[in-house]
Amino acid sequence: MARINAVSFHENPSIEAICRQIRDSGFDSIELSRPPFYDKLTTRATRRALASWLGELGLSMYGFDAWVEVEPFTAEAATLAGFEFAVEFAADLDLGMIITHDPWRRIVGRRTPRECLEILIPFFARVADLAGKAGLDVVIEPHPDTLSMDNQFAIDLVDGVQRDNLGLVYDCCHYGVGQPDGYVAAIERLGRRIRHVHFSDGDRKTYALHLPLGEGELALEAIVAALKRIGFSGTLTNDLYNYPLLERGARHNAERIREVERQLGLTTPRREARVP
């Protein structure tokens, strides 16, 4: 089942146009994103309407790229409230998983990694418990400008939280930029903590430029082989965020994503769009 992250299309304000574009490009599942889905589907009734329409369109949904501004150091209550709304949204649509990140380095400031962990571990434990009550998983996506791009920090954070429903996202593009010489080795280092993959190509230097498969510099076959070695059995989504020719890229990627899933033996059952 080929899935693509709808955030790739976030500059298009029309939910209907995005969904049709994704379907017509050959994908059959969507990872929802904050803009425009969360921003426009503000009530349970509008979410119900989307789920019903997507079912008619033949598209399923899984995962919510929540884009909560994570600032637990000085705005813990506001950050937790952001996650509460995200959990409600994801639960209404039976999305199964919330994708987030640890604080950006500009927010971390001069705090040491140890000081950050002392705050982040109990905070993400609360987020995981909140999501767990709604039947949702939480995955933290390391970026080049988050502390979790350091493998040991990511390991300490996930292991410290000690929740079965919390893990990591391996985003090929982000790791290619954040660890240009170690992005493949990072997979085996992180191992079972990787629960979700954003699969794309990249140039190993441009932040968040998710390229069509085979049009960048990443060793994609080596990434797949490393995922096989760790026994990865999670979920996988294509990402084209910041790529300027989205329809071209999506059409190029759809069958290739299916092939990657076949190589990894991913048999995640199709989650039909459920009417809340």
Secondary structure, DSSP 8 states (H G I E B T S, - for coil): --EEEGGGGTT---HHHHHHHHHHTT--EEEEEIIIIIHH--SHHHHHHHHHHHHHHT-EEEEEE------TTT-HHHHHHHHHHHHHHHHHTT--EEEE---BHHHHTT--HHHHHHHHHHHHHHHHHHHHHTT-EEEE---TTBGGGSHHHHHHHHHHH--TTEEEEEEHHHHHHHSTTTTTHHHHHHGGGEEEEEE-B--SSSTT--B-TTSSS--HHHHHHHHHHTT--SEEEE--TT-S-HHHHHHHHHHHHHHHHHHHT-----------
